[in-house]
């Protein structure tokens, strides 16, 4: 009996173990999705967003998918770690709500992300542009310019705030946009290039980070603005993003030149120098070249050709290492007198004549300034010397020299008569008689 009892107990225990083992084999593991957050609030401007997530009990070969029924929400990437989605700008004055459904292989109910987008300003534009400025100096700053749609073309412009207020564009996007289009229309008419092509050439696409704005005036208020544009229909696609910026003031040095100063003259001097400085930079000068070739150090003198019987100011001011005004400008007032006749006598020589060139030179009796030119004789046919002088001084920006001069004139036409002419010319005033000599190029 004892033996039988032990055997029965052993059989019962073995059966229980087997039953337990079978129950474990048929138990199923269920996959599920855990979102880092089940809600998201996004700005009216829209943008790109990422939601971290995880999959519990993933299965081999499992796939995660996501979609939204709202057109203003677009899923852009999907993985078992996160999803990415973009949201268009809200052009309405009320918030809007939408969802993203996230599914995974084998689960019965998808996870749902609820999205609330803040109200827009009612412009009706779905796209937008954000501008952030930084690194402001006396003559430059940088900006991060980010559109809500990376495929949208947009224009970046900077003007002085005086321009905006002077034309009444402070709060009128449509008027400012029409001004921009009129500019492109003018260029199109002048060049024959379609407006759409001109705009596309200037347009940007995608974010512009650390975008440089240079060649600005110190202590000046500017407006940096950007707008999306439909080049096919020439329509505004966004509100015009506006960002006012004031450049830094120069550090003024306590340097005087011993001449009394005047506020109006100081202001005009500052504006003129800033303009000239920027023109030199536009022409390819760097700051070192401006300092070496345009500026002076120590005592100096310079001769200027001025208009007779006119008032002028001679100004002096210090500049810093960036060629920016760094002292109070000072001045002296000057009035010019009549231009006096010159006793300079000019002799013209013609040598080495070919079908396309000639060596034209002149010798003088003093170093007084005179005009010198070569042109087809036919343009002066029938004119006497007085009429020739009037024609040349009225219609040409004349080249002027001092002392003896020689030039190998090229680009001439074969078998054509030319005239070399010279006459004293100072401050738009003729100071000598006309000296001239004709010659004919060789035939080819």
C-alpha positions in Angstrom: 0.0 0.0 0.0 2.7 2.4 0.8 4.4 1.7 -2.4 1.2 2.3 -4.4 0.5 5.5 -2.5 3.9 7.0 -3.4 3.5 6.0 -7.1 0.1 7.6 -7.2 1.5 10.8 -5.8 4.3 10.7 -8.2 2.0 10.3 -11.2 -0.2 13.2 -9.9 2.8 15.4 -9.5 4.1 14.6 -13.0 0.7 15.3 -14.5 0.4 18.7 -12.8 3.9 19.6 -14.1 3.0 18.6 -17.6 -0.3 20.5 -17.4 1.5 23.6 -16.2 4.1 23.3 -19.0 1.4 23.0 -21.6 -0.3 26.2 -20.3 2.9 28.2 -20.7 3.4 27.0 -24.3 0.0 28.3 -25.4 0.2 31.7 -23.6 0.5 34.6 -26.3 2.6 37.8 -25.9 0.7 40.9 -27.0 2.5 43.8 -28.7 1.5 47.4 -27.8 2.6 51.0 -28.5 3.7 53.4 -25.8 3.8 57.1 -26.8 6.0 59.6 -25.0 2.9 61.8 -25.0 -0.7 61.2 -26.2 -1.2 65.0 -26.8 0.7 67.7 -28.6 0.1 71.4 -29.0 1.8 73.1 -32.0 2.1 76.8 -32.9 0.0 78.5 -35.6 3.0 78.8 -37.8 3.2 74.9 -38.0 6.5 73.2 -38.6 8.2 69.8 -38.3 7.8 67.7 -35.2 9.0 64.4 -33.8 7.2 62.1 -31.3 9.3 59.5 -29.4 7.6 56.1 -28.8 8.4 52.5 -28.0 6.9 49.1 -29.0 6.3 46.6 -26.2 6.8 43.0 -27.1 7.8 43.6 -30.8 7.4 40.7 -33.2 9.9 39.6 -35.7 9.3 41.4 -39.0 6.8 43.8 -37.3 6.1 47.1 -39.1 4.9 50.4 -37.6 2.8 52.7 -39.6 1.2 56.1 -39.0 -1.4 58.3 -40.8 -3.6 61.3 -40.3 -7.0 62.0 -41.8 -6.4 65.8 -41.7 -4.8 67.4 -44.8 -2.9 69.8 -42.6 -1.0 67.0 -40.9 1.5 64.9 -42.9 3.4 62.0 -41.5 7.0 62.2 -42.8 8.8 59.3 -41.1 8.0 56.1 -39.1 10.1 53.8 -37.0 9.8 51.7 -33.8 11.5 54.6 -32.0 9.6 57.6 -33.2 7.4 59.2 -35.8 7.9 62.5 -37.6 5.1 64.8 -38.8 4.7 68.2 -40.4 1.9 70.7 -39.7 0.8 73.5 -42.1 0.3 77.0 -40.8 -3.1 77.8 -39.4 -4.6 80.6 -41.4 -7.8 80.8 -39.3 -8.4 82.8 -36.1 -9.5 79.7 -34.1 -7.5 76.6 -33.0 -7.9 73.3 -34.8 -7.6 69.7 -33.8 -6.4 66.6 -35.5 -5.0 63.1 -34.8 -2.3 60.7 -35.9 -3.1 57.0 -35.7 -0.1 54.8 -35.1 -0.4 51.1 -35.8 1.8 48.0 -35.4 1.7 44.5 -36.8 -0.8 42.4 -34.8 -2.3 45.0 -32.4 -6.0 45.4 -32.4 -6.3 49.1 -31.5 -3.9 51.8 -32.8 -2.3 54.3 -30.5 -3.6 57.8 -31.1 -1.8 61.2 -30.9 -4.1 64.1 -30.4 -2.8 67.4 -32.0 -4.1 70.9 -31.2 -2.8 73.8 -33.3 -3.0 77.3 -32.0 -5.1 79.9 -33.7 -3.6 81.9 -36.6 -4.0 85.6 -37.4 -6.7 85.1 -40.0 -4.6 86.1 -43.1 -5.7 82.9 -44.9 -2.1 82.0 -45.7 -1.2 78.4 -44.7 2.5 78.9 -44.9 4.7 81.2 -42.8 8.3 82.3 -42.3 10.1 82.9 -39.0 13.1 85.3 -38.7 15.5 85.5 -35.8 18.5 88.0 -35.9 21.8 87.8 -34.1 25.4 89.1 -34.1 24.4 92.7 -34.7 27.4 95.0 -35.4 27.8 98.5 -36.9 27.6 97.4 -40.5 26.2 93.8 -40.4 24.2 91.1 -38.7 23.1 87.6 -39.4 19.7 86.0 -39.4 18.1 82.6 -39.2 15.2 82.5 -41.7 13.0 79.4 -41.5 10.0 78.8 -43.7 7.2 76.4 -42.6 7.4 74.7 -46.0 10.8 73.7 -47.2 9.6 73.5 -50.8 8.2 77.1 -50.9 10.1 79.8 -52.7 10.6 83.0 -50.7 12.3 86.4 -51.1 14.6 88.0 -48.5 14.8 91.9 -48.5 16.4 94.5 -46.3 15.6 98.2 -46.4 15.8 101.2 -44.1 12.9 101.7 -41.8 12.6 105.2 -43.2 11.8 103.7 -46.6 9.0 101.6 -45.0 7.4 104.5 -43.0 7.9 107.0 -45.8 5.8 104.8 -48.1 3.2 103.8 -45.6 4.1 100.1 -45.6 4.3 99.6 -41.8 1.2 97.4 -41.6 0.2 96.8 -45.3 1.6 93.5 -46.6 -0.2 93.7 -49.9 1.1 97.2 -50.7 4.6 96.1 -49.8 4.2 93.0 -52.0 2.9 95.1 -54.9 6.0 97.3 -54.6 8.2 94.3 -54.7 6.4 93.0 -57.8 6.6 96.4 -59.5 10.4 96.2 -59.0 10.6 92.9 -60.7 8.2 94.1 -63.4 10.4 97.1 -64.1 13.5 94.8 -64.5 11.5 92.4 -66.6 10.5 95.2 -69.0 14.0 96.5 -69.2 15.7 93.2 -69.8 13.0 91.1 -71.5 13.3 88.4 -68.9 10.1 87.0 -67.5 9.2 88.1 -64.0 8.9 84.5 -62.8 12.4 83.8 -63.9 13.8 86.9 -62.2 12.0 86.0 -58.9 13.1 82.4 -59.0 16.7 83.6 -59.5 16.5 85.7 -56.3 14.4 83.2 -54.3 15.5 81.0 -51.5 14.2 77.5 -50.6 14.5 75.8 -47.2 16.0 77.3 -44.0 18.7 80.0 -44.3 20.8 79.7 -41.1 23.4 82.4 -40.3 22.3 84.3 -43.4 24.6 87.4 -43.6 23.4 91.0 -44.1 26.4 93.2 -44.7 27.3 96.7 -46.0 24.9 98.5 -43.7 25.2 101.9 -42.1 26.0 102.2 -38.4 23.3 103.4 -35.9 20.5 102.9 -38.5 17.2 101.2 -38.2 16.5 98.6 -40.9 13.6 96.2 -41.6 14.5 92.7 -42.7 11.5 91.0 -44.3 10.8 87.8 -46.1 7.7 86.5 -48.0 6.7 83.3 -49.8 5.7 83.9 -53.4 3.9 81.8 -56.0 6.0 82.6 -59.1 3.4 81.1 -61.5 0.5 83.4 -60.4 2.7 86.1 -58.8 0.8 85.9 -55.5 1.8 86.2 -51.9 1.9 82.8 -50.2 2.6 84.0 -46.6 2.2 87.0 -44.4 5.3 89.1 -44.8 7.6 88.2 -41.9 9.1 91.4 -40.6 12.1 91.9 -38.2 13.3 95.4 -37.3 17.0 95.7 -36.6 19.1 98.7 -35.5 22.8 98.5 -36.2 25.3 99.4 -33.5 26.6 102.9 -32.9 30.3 103.6 -33.7 32.6 104.2 -30.8 33.5 107.9 -31.0 37.1 108.9 -30.3 37.9 112.3 -28.7 39.8 113.7 -31.7 39.5 117.3 -32.9 40.9 119.0 -36.0 40.7 122.5 -34.7 37.7 123.6 -36.8 34.3 124.5 -35.4 31.6 121.8 -36.0 28.0 122.1 -37.1 25.3 119.5 -36.6 23.9 119.6 -40.1 27.3 119.3 -41.7 28.2 116.4 -39.3 25.0 114.5 -40.3 25.6 115.0 -44.1 29.3 114.1 -43.7 28.4 110.8 -41.9 25.8 109.8 -44.5 28.1 110.7 -47.4 31.1 108.7 -46.0 28.9 105.7 -45.2 27.6 105.7 -48.8 31.1 106.1 -50.3 32.5 103.3 -48.0 29.8 100.9 -49.2 30.3 101.8 -52.8 34.0 101.0 -52.5 33.2 97.7 -50.8 30.7 96.9 -53.6 33.4 97.7 -56.2 35.7 95.0 -54.6 37.7 97.1 -52.1 38.4 95.4 -48.7 38.7 97.5 -45.6 42.6 97.4 -45.7 42.5 98.8 -49.2 40.1 101.6 -48.2 42.3 102.6 -45.3 45.5 102.6 -47.4 44.2 104.1 -50.6 41.3 106.3 -49.6 42.2 107.5 -46.1 45.1 109.6 -44.9 47.4 109.7 -41.8 49.3 112.6 -40.5 49.4 115.9 -42.4 48.2 115.7 -45.9 46.9 117.7 -48.9 44.7 117.0 -51.9 43.6 118.9 -54.9 39.9 118.8 -56.0 38.3 119.9 -59.2 35.3 122.0 -58.2 32.5 124.0 -59.9 33.3 127.7 -60.2 31.6 130.3 -58.0 30.2 127.6 -55.7 30.2 127.0 -51.9 31.8 123.8 -50.5 32.7 122.3 -47.2 36.1 120.7 -46.7 35.6 118.0 -44.0 38.0 115.9 -41.9 37.2 113.0 -39.5 39.0 110.0 -38.0 38.0 106.5 -38.9 38.5 103.2 -37.0 40.0 99.9 -38.1 36.7 99.2 -40.0 36.9 102.5 -41.8 33.9 103.8 -39.9 33.7 107.4 -38.6 35.1 107.5 -35.1 35.4 111.2 -34.3 33.2 114.3 -34.6 33.6 115.5 -38.2 34.9 119.0 -38.6 34.8 121.4 -41.5 35.9 124.6 -43.2 33.7 126.4 -45.7 35.1 127.3 -49.2 33.8 129.4 -52.1 35.4 128.9 -55.5 36.1 131.7 -57.9 35.9 131.9 -61.7 38.0 129.5 -63.8 40.9 131.4 -65.4 42.0 130.9 -69.0 45.0 128.6 -69.5 48.0 129.4 -71.7 48.7 125.8 -72.3 49.6 124.9 -75.9 48.9 121.3 -77.0 50.5 119.5 -79.9 48.9 116.3 -81.2 51.0 113.5 -82.9 49.7 110.4 -84.8 52.0 107.4 -85.4 52.0 103.7 -86.1 48.7 103.8 -88.0 47.2 100.3 -88.8 43.8 99.2 -90.0 42.6 98.8 -86.4 44.9 101.1 -84.2 47.0 104.2 -84.0 49.5 105.6 -81.5 48.0 109.0 -80.5 50.1 111.3 -78.3 50.2 114.9 -77.1 52.8 117.3 -75.8 52.0 120.4 -73.7 53.7 123.6 -72.6 52.5 123.2 -68.9 50.7 120.8 -66.6 47.3 122.5 -66.7 44.4 120.0 -67.1 43.0 119.3 -70.5 40.5 116.9 -72.2 41.8 114.4 -74.7 39.8 112.1 -77.0 39.7 110.2 -80.3 36.5 109.7 -82.3 35.2 109.2 -85.8 35.5 112.5 -87.8 32.1 111.9 -89.4 30.4 112.7 -86.1 31.9 116.2 -86.2 31.3 116.9 -89.9 30.2 120.4 -90.7 30.9 121.8 -87.2 33.4 124.7 -86.6 35.7 124.7 -83.6 33.2 126.5 -81.2 30.5 124.1 -82.2 32.8 121.1 -81.7 33.7 122.3 -78.2 30.0 122.7 -77.3 29.1 119.3 -78.7 31.9 117.5 -76.9 31.4 119.2 -73.5 27.6 118.7 -73.6 27.5 115.1 -74.8 30.6 113.3 -73.4 32.1 112.5 -70.0 35.5 113.7 -71.1 38.8 112.0 -70.2 41.2 114.5 -68.7 45.0 114.5 -68.3 47.9 116.7 -67.2 51.1 117.1 -69.1 52.4 115.0 -72.0 50.2 111.9 -72.8 50.3 108.9 -75.2 47.9 106.1 -75.9 47.8 103.2 -78.4 44.1 103.5 -79.5 42.7 100.2 -80.6 39.4 98.9 -81.8 39.2 101.3 -84.8 37.5 100.5 -88.1 39.5 100.0 -91.3 39.7 102.7 -93.9 37.9 105.3 -91.6 38.8 108.9 -90.8 39.2 109.8 -87.2 40.0 113.0 -85.3 42.1 113.4 -82.2 41.1 116.4 -80.2 42.4 118.2 -77.1 41.5 121.4 -75.2 41.9 122.9 -71.7 39.0 121.8 -69.6 38.6 122.5 -65.8 35.4 122.4 -63.8 33.2 122.0 -66.9 34.8 125.2 -68.3 36.9 125.3 -71.6 40.2 127.1 -70.9 42.0 126.9 -74.2 41.3 126.8 -77.9 40.6 123.4 -79.6 43.6 121.5 -80.9 42.8 118.7 -83.3 44.4 116.4 -85.9 42.7 114.0 -88.4 44.0 110.6 -89.6 42.7 107.6 -91.6 43.2 104.0 -90.7 44.6 101.6 -93.3 42.5 99.2 -95.4 42.5 95.5 -94.5 
